[in-house]
Amino acid sequence: MSDKNPAGDTASARPPSLTERRKAATQQDIARAAAELFTERGPDDTTAEDIAQRAGVALRTFYRYFRSKQDAVAPLLAGGADRWRAELATTAPGTALPSALERSIAASLAARGEEAEEGLRWTRGLLRAAESDPALRAVWYRVNQESEDRLRGVLATLAGPSADPLELRLAAAAATDAIRIALETWAETDAPLHGEDAPAALAVRCLRELMGGMRVLGADGG
């Protein structure tokens, strides 16, 4: 995590270059190919060669971007969290954190639009595949830990310099775990993308349960 960009968010970074955009597009192509194959066959019956072939890239290109076949799905799993933090980062400083977190979580998981719906479906399939693949579960946990680390910088900006660092750390953990638990719970069922059993509603419910008692989250201004 860079000192110049402690939040780890693209919102505060320079615009990506053409080379960086092409690299990101290739990574997404490989990630989608991996997700498709994991969903169709399961990780055990999928090789890095299979993923490279499905993505239309050479095997050496695959290993240029990813260390393992499980690691290849990290961009898909991280994409929703990246968009959520970017949206949260646009909140005006001084806004009550409970309201800001709830609004941003609900908006990011509301599955508005084809891309958002597709992302949640991929996540469901990958979480189901991860039940029998420890390496894939490790990627999921790593993605969540990285998101939590980046979220701390966003929350620090919103809460202001007087906020207790420990409270901010707890708030970042609560918000990240709220989304993680909601998605894992939803993936275990056939619940729809919208409604009271959908990811958005579950995540807000989890957040309210987890954030009780934290001073930085104790007074809701919304």
Secondary structure, 3 states (H helix, E strand, C coil): CCCCCCCCCHHHCCCCCHHHHHHHHHHHHHHHHHHHHHHHHCHHHCCHHHHHHHHCCCHHHHHHHCCCCHHHHHHHHHHHHHHHHHHHHCCCCCCCHHHHHHHHHHHHCCCCCHHHHHHHHHHHHHHHHHCCCHHHHHHHHHHHHHHHHHHHHHHHHHHCCCCCHHHHHHHHHHHHHHHHHHHHHHHCCCCCCCCCCCHHHHHHHHHHHHHCCCHHHCCCCC
